[in-house]
Amino acid sequence: MTVAIDRATGKRRGERDPRPGPGGRLKQAYQKHWYAYAMIAPVAIVIGVLVLYPLAYGFYLTLTDADSLNTARTIGVNEIEATYKFIGLDNYADILWGPTAYDRFWSHFLWTIAWTALCVALHYFIGLGLALLLNREFRGRTLYRMILVLPWAVPTFVTVFGWRFMLADGGVVNAALDALHLPSPLWLEDTFWQRFAAIMVNTWCGVPFMMLSLLGGLQSIDSSLYEAAEMDGADAWQRFRYVTLPGLRSVSSTVVLLGVIWTFNQFAIIFLLFGDTAPDAQILVTWAYYLGFGQQPRDFAQSAAYGILLLAVLIVFTSFYRRWLSRNDEQLAI
């Protein structure tokens, strides 16, 4: 008896494929891992409700001309229906290339980039210096660690309000400068000093996190590497360059990425320190809040468009940053 063989598949004609189709594979995966799906279902639902839905709705608002005058609202017993309309990408075009694009977006964007770069650099280098000091054995090291962690342990709004009182015209800072016969800047009024004060306060709040993270990285470096380098005649700088920095590479890449994301979106410090009294010191996230909630009429569509642009900038930065780290790791491996 002859059996017909299909040349394309190498199987007998009429024979059923034992492999399940896409639907069958999904069913088998569900039957095998149903418990895992049941465990992650509540988390997936919460993320969908608290993150994905607001993000999708916010993106939809960017494609409309929604503001406080044409959205649905209730006044007394009267319910007013929404009258905003779909306008496509006009909000993005107006923000990026409109007649007031520089004053409304690009000036704040450039200041946000400078603010992020300066703050993260100060966080990292000051935190690294303190971590190197606290990694040494000396009396009272635990007490110093506790004191240096306090700015991070205290709630942000308490810290910022404390700095705001100290930087006011009659505050402690200007009183100390007057006692030393030094000029007392207008910390909360002049644009340059507003920006300087914002960077100073954010540095105060952000250094402890960097210090603790880098201190943990330092303590994870094998001490035998330092002993081997010292036996080979390496001085302190060479041990720091060729042992400490490579040993901190993974920790540094993570904390720098987190620092950039947090600082780029650092709303609390700018808002609590200045409110809406410092238009030139506003970063993009606080400017977006001002457009949506700090002016009349409140421009919900433009505010949401700023949020989407912020998200896009961070996604692009993170992608290039991770690719750059991977490329450097490959070069080091070679």
N, C-alpha and C positions, 0 to 999 in steps of 0.2 A: 504494500500500500504506500503510495507516495503522499507526502505532506507538503503543501505549498508553503514556501517561506517568503515572507515579505522582506525584500532587500533593504528597504529604508530603515526598518526597525530591527531586523534580524530575528523576528518572532514568527511563529506559525500564524497563518491567516485565520482569523476567527477567534484567536486566543485572546482572552481579556487581560488587560494590563493590570498586574497586581498592585501597582503603585496608586495610591488614592489621588484624586484630583485636588484642586485648590480648596474646594469646599470640604472634602474629606480630611485634608491635612489640618484645616482649622478646627474641625470637629475633634480630631484626635488630640491636637494640642490642648483644646479646652478640657477634654476629658482627663488628660494627664496632669494638667497644671491648674485645675479649677480652683484649688485652694489658694494658690498664689494670686489668681485674678480676683478672688473674693477679698483677699487682704488689701490689695492695692486699689480696689474700687472706691472706697470712701475717700482716699487721698486724691484719686483722679477726679472725683466729683467736686471736692472742695477746690482743687486747682482750677477746674473748669469754671466754677461759679465765681471764684474770687479773682482769677487772673485772666483766663481766656475770654470769658464773656465781656468783662470791661474793656479788654484790649480790642476785641472785635467791634464793640459798640463805639469805642473812641475813634477807631479808624473810620467807621461809617460817618461819624460826626465831621471828620476832616473833609469829607466829600460833600458837605452841605454848607449853608450859610447860617447855621444855628447860632442864636444869641439869646439873651435874656428877654428880648422883646417878641420873639416869634416861636418860642418853645411852648409846649403845653404847661399850663400852670393853673393853680386854683386861687382865686381872690374871693374871700368870703365864701358864699354859697355858689359862686359862678365858676364854672370850669371852662377855661379857654383852650381851644385845641391848637396844636402846633401848626404853624404856617411856613416853616422853613422849607427850602427846596434844595434839590440836588444840583450841585454846581461842578462836580468832577474834581479836577486837580487845581482849580483856581486858587485855593488857599495856599497850596505849596508854591505855586508860581508867584503869588503876591508876597509871600514870606521871603523867597529866595531871590526874586528878580524884580519885585515891585518898586515903585518910586521911593518908598521909604525903607527899602530892604536893609540898607546899612544901619540905620538908626534902630530899626526894630529887631533885626536878627544878627547881621554880621558883626556889629560892634560887640554885642553880648556873646556871640560865639567865640570871637577872638579872646575876649576877657575870660571866658570859661576855660578855654584851652590853656591860657597863661596861668590862671588860678589853679587848675588841676595839676599842671606840670610843676609849678613852684611848691604847692602843698605836698604832693607825693614825694618830691625830691627831699624836702625838709623832713617829712615823716621818716623816710627811709634812712637818711644819713644820720640824723640825730638819734633815731631809734637804734641804728647799728652801733653808734658810739656808746650809747648807754648800755646796750646789751654786752658789748665787749668789756665795759667796766664791771658790770654786775656778774659777768662770768668768772671773775677772779675771786680768789678767797681773801676776804678781809672782814674785820669785825663790824657787825651791824649791817651786813649785807641784806638780811631779810627785812629789816626796817626800811632800808632805802628802797627795796623793791616795792614794799607796800605804799610808801609815799609817792613813788613815781607812777604807780598804777591808779592813784586816786583820780586824776583828771579823766580817766576812761571810766571809772566806776561811778562817778557822780553823773546824774542825768544831764543830758545835753542842755536842756532849757535852763537848769539851775546854773550851769557853768557860763552859758552865754549871757544870762541876765546879770550874773556877777561881774563879768567883763564889761558889760554895758554900763553899769554903775561906776566901775573903776575908770572907764575911759571918758566919762562925761566931763563937762567943763570944770566942775568942782570936784571931780573924782580923785582917787588916791594917786593915779598915775601922773596927772597934771600937777597935783600938789607936790609930789616928789620932784618933778622936773623944775617947778618954780623954786623949790628949796635949794636946788643945785644951780640955780640961775641959768637954766637951759630953756629954750623956747618950748612952749606947750602947744602941740599941734591940735587942730580941730579934728579929732579922731572920727567923730560921727557926723561931720558936716562937709569937710573937704574931700573931693573925689579920690585924690591920691592916698590920703590917710585913711579913708574908708576902706579902700582896697588893702592897704597895709594892715589895718586892724583885723579885717576878715581873715587874711592869711595867718596872722599871728594867733588869733583865737582858734582857728581850725588846726593849726600846728599843735597848739596846746592840747587839743582834744584827741588828735590822731596819733601822736607819738607813742603813747603807752601800748597801743595794739601792735605797732611795728616792733617795739622793744621786746615785748613778750614773745612774739612769733619768732624773731631772730634769735632771742636768747634760747628758745627751745631748739632752734636749728644748730646753734653753737654747741649745745650740750649733747647733741646727737653725733657730732663729729668724733671719730675715733682718736683718742689721745696718742695712740701709737704713731699716727701720721705726723704729728708735731715732733715726737721724739726722733723719728727717722729723718725728718727734715733738719732738725737741729744737729744730729750726728753728721749729716752731709755738709754742714757749715752754713746753712741758711740763716740769715739774720731775721729780725722781727718782721720787717716789711716783706721779705720773701716768703716767710711762713704765712703771713696774712694773705698775700697775693696768690700763692700757689696751693695753699691748704684751706684757709678759711673761706675765701670767696667761692672756690669750686664746691666746697662742702655746703655752702648756703644757697647754691644755685636753685635748687628745687623750691626751697622755702621762699627765696627772694622773688622768683617768678610769680608765685601764687599771691603773696602779699602785695606786690606791686600792682598786679591785675585787679585785685580786690580794692586796693587803695584808689586806683583810677576810677573804677566804677562808682565807689561810694563818694568820692570827692566831686566827680562830675555831676552827681545828682544830690549834692549836699544842700538840702533845702533849709534845714533848721537853723544853721548858724547865720546865713545871710538874712533870712527872714526875721529871726528873733533879734538880731543885732541892729538892723536898720529898718525893718518893715518895708514900707514903700517910699521912704524918704531919701533913698540913695539910688536913683535910676541908673547911674553909670556904674554902680558897683553890683548890679544884679547879674547873676549868672542865668543861663537859659532856663533852668527849672523854676527859679523864682520869678523870672519874667513871664513864663507861661502861666504861673499861678496868678500873677497880676492881671494878665489879659482875661483870664477866666473868672476871677473872683474879686479883683481889686479895683475895677473900673466900671463905669456905667456908660452904655450897656455892656454887660459881660459877654465877651466874645468866646463862646464855647468852642466853636469850630476852629478858630485860630489857635486857641489854647491846646486843643487836642492835636492839632497839626504839629505844634512844637513838641508835644510828647512823643509823637511818632518819629519825628526827626531826631530827637534825643536817643530813642531806641535804635534807630538806624546807625547813628554815629557810633554808639557803643558796640553794636554787632560788628561793624566794619573794623573798628579798632581791635576788638577781641580776636577776630579772625586773623588779621595780619600779625598781631602780637603772638598768638599761638603758633602760627606758621613760622615766624622768625625764630621762636624758641626751638621748634622742632628742627629747623635747618641748622642752628648752632649746635644742637645736640648731635646731629648726624656728623657734622664736621669734627666735633670733639671725639666722637667714637672712631672716626677714621684716623 
